[in-house]
Each structure stands twice: as C-alpha cells, then as structure tokens.
Amino acid sequence: MKINNLLIGLGLALTFAGCSKDLKNSPTPPKTGDTTVNPPAPVPYSITEGFEQGSKTAYAAADVTLSTGSWNFSDALIGNLAADLKDGSKSVRLRTGDIAMNFDIKGLTTLYIKHGKYGSDATSTWQLLMSTDGGANYTQVGTDITETNTTLVTDSFKVSVTGKVRFEIKKAGTTRINIDDITFKGTGDPGITVGIPDTGGSDTTGTSNSATPRDVTAGADAPPVSGDNSNLLFGNPSNALSTLASKDNYLIDQKYYVESYNATKGEPNWVSWHLDATNTTNATGRLDNFAGWSGIPAGWYQVESNSYSGSGFDRGHNCPSADRTSSANANSSTFLMTNMIPQAPQNNQQTWANLENYLREQVAAGNEVYIIMGSYGTGGTGSNGAASTINNGHVNVPSNVWKVALIIPKGDGDVARVTASTRVIAINTPNVNTINSDWTKYITTIKDIETATGYTLLSNLPTAVRTALEVKVDTGASGT
C-alpha cells in the first residue's frame, strides 16, 4: 500500500491515500418531559455497496437500484463473467463512462474502492469525483488513477468535509475496468437506505390467482430457538400458545421470526425478531413470492396471496423482507400472508419504510436490534378510503400499527447487557394514508403501547430495568 497526501482546493480539505397532515386524531402522545431519555453518542458506521443486488446487463445509460440506493450507470453494467474481477458474484464493468450516486451520504470519514482491469484489457485511467451540492457540481479527488491491476486492489480516500456528499467514478478510453465493494465509513446517521425497502408489497388494484400456500424452510441462517439472537429472547408479549384453543393468540415459530396469530382477524397480533448484520447480507433480493401459510390449522380461514386485491391497502410486512436477505429461505418466509396486515400505502411505503431503513442503519453501525411489531384496533384508511375489514370481512383492518426496537452494541449475553440507559424506540402510528412520512412524529413509550394492547413487552428483563425502559421517550433519528 502506498500513501499520497493531496490538498484539494475549493475550500474542501480531503486527503487521498492510495492503495474504499400531521394527524388531528393521532393516538400517540407528544415527546415531552421524560428525564430518563439518554441520547446516545454518535456511533461509527460501515456500509458497503457490493453490487450484488440489482441488475444491469447493457452499457446504455440507466438508473439502477442497489442496496445503498439509486445509482446512475452510463456506459457501465453489472458484470458476472469469469473475466470480471469481483468479490462475490458481481461487480461493475465500466467502459467509457461513469457510475454516480443519486443520493447523498453524511458523516463520512473514509471511502474505500476495490478496482482492477477487466480481463486482458489494456491499461487505462479513471477518476474519483465528489459533489457537496447534490450532484450539481463535482470536484476531482486526487489525481487520475492508472489501472494496471490484474486482481482487485483497494484505494482509500479520507474525507474531512462536513455535511452531505456524493461520488462519481469516471473513466475515459475504450478499455474496461471493474469496480467493486465501495465502502463508506463514518460516524452518526449516514442518512441512506441500507437494503432495498419494502415498498413493493402493494396489492391495491385488480385481481390475480392465488399462489399455492407453503411452509417455511429453515436454513443454517435461521436465528436460534433460544438464547442470544433468538427471536423471542425478551419475552412473549401476550403469552401466546401453540394450541388450537388459543385461536386468536396462536403462537407460530416461523423460524426467521415468531408471531402471535389471530385467526378471527386473519392477521398477526404481533411479530418478534432479532436483527443483526448476518440477516442483511443481500445474498438474495426481494422475492415478492406472497403466499398463504400451509400450516394454518384445519377449519381456520386461509388468507391467500390475493386476499388484499382491490382493497386499497398494501400487504404490509411485519418482519420486513429487507431484514431477511441472508438466503432465499429467509426472504421467502417474510412473504407468508400470516406476516401481513392491511396497511395504508403511505404508512407502509413511507413512514414504515423509513423506520425500517433507520433500524438497518443501526445494524450497519455495529449494533444488533430486537424488534417487536404489532397492530391493534379496527378501521383504517387506504387509497380507496376508510374500511374496517377486507376480503369479505375475513381480514381486519387495524387502526394502529406499532413497533418497539431495543438497540444494543453487537455482542454476547444480550439480556444481561440491557440497562436502564439502553436505547429503545417505541412508535405508534395511525393506519391512514394521510400520515406524515417522518416516523419520529409518532414516537411514544412502551408503556403507552402496553396500555393500548394489554401486552407486557420485554417481560424477560429484570423488573427495575424493564420499568425504566417502559417510560423512556426516544429522541428520534437526530439522537444518533
């Protein structure tokens, strides 16, 4: 590895090291007067764009949705041939053009890029450029890089500018190079999406044939049944049981998450799961293979993949697709209809997606998260207006959708590591289509959710710790 220090002008100091309606009837209280709030210090993050998600097989200019967000490829594609240098199964093949971020990232301190020559192509040069004004203007970072490498090598770029930045990799000449594993390292909230958000679940118009119901196939990537990283480590909120007599509080272990299912309502009461970096490897993309669950007991109504058709509500995931990308088995499990609720499209695609992305960002920053999501009440408002039920009365439309997330640094002995100062986020949103996209507008307390639902959350914690966490009001995304 060789180190070169360069001063970049235009008031930017950057060192190059060569070698990656508001709602009137909202049920949630305002964020006021809780002395137990302990805003966490900014934590480091490391986010890698490995180009394993998304597809682009031609050189023509186009935007591509990848795990970090939207990128523009011009005279570039995503290659997977033997001649492509890659760390994984895919990398960028860049000819006479560029790849550029269509989004900004903040808090960045270092950028890493893996690169090398494609196949037996001749030596060529490329440039890294940076924009601090949303892509209106770019400044070259360092000098031109001469590509002579026949294996992937890594360049690192230390960034000392403050605020939001985005990058472009630009190449001249007709020979080709490969780019892979662009890693962003920094501190605080990076402000970007990690993983493709769950905004593809809409089934609000038309009809279709139902998919054949299926079960879950558990692989080695499924969380353990008990102990650290298990989906129900912090307790069973409603004391759900896996007996037929418990029809409306029926415990189902779907291996990649655990839930309490309500057969009368045709939806889960709550779903609980653990999230860490092993769950979001992007080994698979979003499968969209909605189906009923074949394990529904005989005589219970089977909610099908097309049961929400024409309702004006999304098939809203409880455990998100993007929280389970470690395998096709994992992702498929999230598309069972026992994991869905009729969710107002704007709630699902904006507010809820933003919260889900934020929690995955916490994982990328070195944390693990224990999550419980649920819903309660009857009567929501989708794109077709208000409704109490759908599917000829077989599926309840909840009035509220809530989530509790307990965030701790990655480690072992998870229950013992939780204290009164541990960060917990509690959200309670109205299931309406006029919802604010900012999830922090709906921050509440665990205690308020327990009062609304009758559940006991985080029951496996010591009483003193649990009592303290019940009344904490999080500071929102700005607190990290």
N, C-alpha and C positions, 0 to 999 in steps of 0.2 A: 504494500500500500504506500503511495506517495502522497505527500501533503503539500498543497499550494494554497497560499493565502492571497486573496484578491479583494480590493476595495471597490465596491460597486457604487457609482455616483447617484445622482438624482435624489440625494437625501436618504438613500436606503443603505444601511450597513448590512452586508451579507457576506459571509466568509465561505469560500468554496474549498472543500477538502476532497481531492480526487482519489479514488481507488477502485444509497437510498433515502248576537243581539243579546251581547250579554243577555241572560235569560231572567225574566222577571220572577219566575216561579222556581228558580234553582233551589234544590233541597240542601245544598251544601252551604256551610257557614263561611263567613269571611275569615281571612287569615289575620287574626288579631290576638294580641296579648298572651302568647304562650311563652313563658320563660324557660321552658325545657328545650327550646329549639337550639341546636348546636350546629351552626353552618359548618360543613366540612371544608377543610383546606383543599385547594386545587390539587388534583392528583395527576400523575403522568398518564398519557395515553400512547398507544402504538397501534396504528391502523394500517393494514397492508392491502393494497389493491393487487390481487394476483391474476386478474383477468380470466378466472375460471368460470365466472358467471357471465351470461350474455353471449351473444353470437354475432359475428360479422365475418362473412366469408368472401366479400368482394372489396376491391380498393375504393369504390365510389364513396364520396363523402356522405356521412350519415352520423346521427347521434346513436350512442349505444348505452343502454342502462346496465351498469355494473354494480358490484356490491357496495361501492362507496358513493355512487350517484351516476349522473349522466355525463358522458364524455363525448366529445366530437372527434371522429376519426376521418381524416382526409388523406387519401392515397395510403391507407393503412387498413389492416384487417386483423382478426384474431386467428392465429395460426396454430395448427396442431400436427404438422407434418414432422417426420423424422429429422428434417433439416432445420426445423425451428429450435433454437436454444430456449429451453423453458425449465422452470422449477415447478413441476406439476404437469398437467396435460395440455396447457395452452399458454401462449404469450402473444404479445403484439408483434406483427411483422410490418415494419414501416419502410416505405419506399421514398418517393419524392413528395413529402407532405408533412403532416403533423398529427399529433394527438393532443387534445386540450381538455382540461376540466371545465365543465359547465356549471361548476359550483365553487364556493369558497370554503376555506378551512381556516380556523383561528387557533391561536395559542401554539402555533408550530415553532419548533426549535431546530429540527433537523429533518431533511428529506433524503431518502435513500433510493437509488435506482439501480436495478440489475440490467445489464446490457451486453450485447455481443453481436458478431457478424452472423448473418443468415447464411447457412450452407457454405458454399465455396465462393460467395460473392467477394468482390474486391473491397479494399479499404475505403471507407467513406467518413464523413464528418457529420456531427449533429450538435444541436444547441439546446440548452435549457433556458426558458424564458419565464419571467414571473410578472404577475399583474397584481396591483393593490387597489384597483378601481373596478373590480367586477369584470375584467376582460376587455375594457375599453382600450387600454394601452399596456404594452409589455416591455420589459427591460431584460436584456440578456444577463444571465447569471454566469459569471466566469467567462472563460474563453471557449472557442469551439472544441469539441471533444473528437479526437480522431479514433475511429472504431477499427481496431486491429485484432480484437479478442475473438478467439475461436471457442471459448467457453464463457459462460456468464460471469461477469465481474461486477462489483458494486462500487458506485460513486456515492459519496455522501456530501450533502450541501447544508451547512449550518446557517440557519435563518435567525436574524436578530431584529427583524422588523416587527412592529406590533400591529395588531388588527388582522383583518381578513386578507388572505392571499389565495391565488390560484396559479397553476402552472401549465406550460405548453412545452412539449418536446418537438422540435422542428428539425427536419433533415433535408439536405439538398442532394442532388445527384440521383442516379437511377439504380444504384446498388441498394441492397436491403439490409436492415439490421433488425434485431429482436430486442424488445423491451419487456421486462417482467418485474414483478414484485416491487412496485413503488410503495415505499413505506413512509408514513407520516408519523413523526414522533413529536410530542409536545406536552403541554400541561393544561389542565382545566377542561372545559367543554369544547370539543373541536367544532361543534355546530354542524356536523354532517351525519348523514344516514349511514348506518352500518348494516348491510344486508338489504335485500330488496323488500320494501314494506308490503304488508298485507293489504293492498288496495285492489286486488283482483278478484275479490270474493263476491262481487255484485251479481245478483240473480233477480233483478227487479223487473224485467220485462220478458214477455214471451213464455213459451213452454218448451220442454225438452223431455226426452225419455230419461227415466231414472237409471242411475248406474246400479250394478249389482252390489248389494251390501257385502261388506268384507270385515275381517277382523284385523287386529294389529299383529304384525310380525316383529318381534323384538330382536334386535341385533346386539352385538357387544357394546354398542354406543348407548344403549338404554341406561338411564340412571339406576343406581342400586335400589333394591326394595326397601332397605332400611339404612340408617346411619348417615354419615356425611353425604351430601349431594343427592339424597333421596327426595322424592317429590313431596312427601308428606312429613318431612322431618320436624316441622314446627307445630304439627298437630292437625287433627281432623275437626274443622270448624263447626260442623253440625252433628258430629258423632254419627256420620253416615254408616250404614251397614250393608253388606253384600247379601242380604236376604230378601226374598220376594215380598215379605211383609213390609219391607221398607221401600215401597214402590216410589214414593216421592222424595226419598232421601237415600237413594240407592248408590252404594259405593262401587265404583268401577276403577280398577287399575288398568289403565291403557298403556302401561309400561313407560311411555315417554312423558306421561302426566297422569295424575289421579284426579277423579272427579266425583261429585255428588250429583246424580242424575235425577230429574223429576219427570216421571213418566206421564203424569197428568198434564204437565205444561209442555212436554216434548222438547226439553232443553236442560242444560245443566243448572244446578243451583250455584255451584262454584267449581272451579278447576284450579289445581295446585301443581306447581312445577318448579324445578331448580334450573337455573341458567348460569352457565359459565362458558369459557372460550371453547371447550370441547364440543359444545352443542351448535356452534355457529361457524363451522369450518368451511361452509359453502361447497361441500362435496357434492351436493345436489342443488338444483334450483327449485323454484316453486313449482310443484307438480299439478296443482289445480284438479286433483282427482277426487272430487267430492263424492261421497257415498254414504249410505246408511251403515250402521254397525250391525254386523251379523249376530252379535251376542245379545241382542235385545231379547229378554225373556218372552216366551210364547204368551200370546194374549195381550201384550203391550203394543201400543201403536208404534209403527216403524216410520220415523221421519226419513224421507228419501232425499236424494241429491237435488231433486226438482221441486221439493215441497215449498220453497220460498218463491217460486216463479210468479212473476206479475204482482208481487206483494208490495213493492216499493221499499223493501228492506234488504240489506245485504245479508249474506250468510257470514255473520261476524264471528271470527275465531275467538275462543277464549285463550287457549295456548296458541300463540301465533305460528304460522308457517315459518317465518324467518328466525324463530327461536329454535328451530329444529331442522338444520340443514346438514347435519353430520352424515346422513345417509338417506336413501330413498325410503327406507322403512320408517325412519324418524319423521320425515316430512309428510309421508302418506298418513301417518297416524293423526296429524293435525287436521286432515280434511274429512274426518268422520263427522257425520251430522250431529252426533252426541257431543261434539265440541263446539257447536254453533248456537248462536242466538240471533233472532231477527233484530238487526242493528241498523239504526238510521244511517244512510250512506255517508253523510258529512261527519257523523260521530266516528264511524269506522275508518273512513279514508283520510280524515284529517286529524281530529283530536286524538283518537286512539292510536293511529299510526305514529303520530309524533311522540306519544308517550312510549310506545314500544321501541321506537328507534333510540330514544333517550336512554332507556334501560340497557339496550345493547351497547351503547356508547360507554356506559359504566363498566360493562364487562371488558370492553376493549381497553379500558383504562386500568385494568388489573384487578377488578372486583368480581365477585360472584353474587347472584341475586336470587332470593327465594320469593316467588310470586304467587299470589292468590287472586284470581279474578272471579267475579260473580255478577249476578244481576238479581233484581227483585221488582215487585210491583207489577201492575198491568196497565198498558196503554202508552204507546209511543207514537212518534210522528215521523214517517218516512217520506220518500219522494212523491207518494200518492196521497199523502195526508195522514190523518190520525187513524189508528187501528188498535184494537185490544187483542185480537188474535189473527192468525193467518192459517192457510191450509185447512179451510172449512172448520175452523175452531180447534184444530188439533195442536197448534203451536201458539203458546202465549207470547205476546209482545211485551217485554219488560218495560217498566217506566224508567228504571235507573240501571246504569252499568257502573260497577266499581272495581277498583283494584288496589291491592296492598303489596308493596315491594320492600323487602328488607335487604339492604345492601351492606356487604362486608368485604374486606380485602380477601383475595384468594388465599386459602389456607386450609388447615385441618381443625377438627374439634369445633365445628361451627356453632353448636348450641352454646357451648361454654364461652365462646368469643363474643357473644352478643351482650352488650351492656346497655345501661340507660342512655348512653350517648350515641348508640348505633343509629345510623340513618335509616328512617322508614318513610316511605312515600305512600300516602293514602289519598285516593282520588275517587270522587263520586260524581258521575255525570248524568244529566237527563238524556234519555234516549230520543232525541229530537234532531231534526235536520237543520235547525237554526242555531246550532251550538257553536261556540267560539272555538277556533282551531287551537288555541293556546290551552294546553291541559293544565297549566298552573292556575288557571282561573277556577279550577274545581278541586283544589287541594282541601282536604278535610282531615279528620282524625280517625284512627282505628275505632275509637270509642263510638263515634257517630255512626260508623258503618255497622258496628255490632248492635247498636240501638235500633237501627233500621231493619236489620235482618234477623236478629235474635241469635246470631252466631257468636262463638268465642274464638277469636283469632289468636294465633301464636300461643296456644294453650300449653305447649311443651316448654315454654320459658319459665324460669323462676318467677314467682309471683311479684316480687319487687321490681324486677326488670320489665316484666310484661305491663305492670301498672304504669310505669313511667312512659313506656313506648306508646301506650294506648292514647295518650293525650298530646303527643308531640305533633306539631304542625310544621311540615317541611317548608323550606324556603324556596323550593322550585329549582328550575334549571340554572338560575343565576347564582345559586348557592354552591355550585361546584366549579 
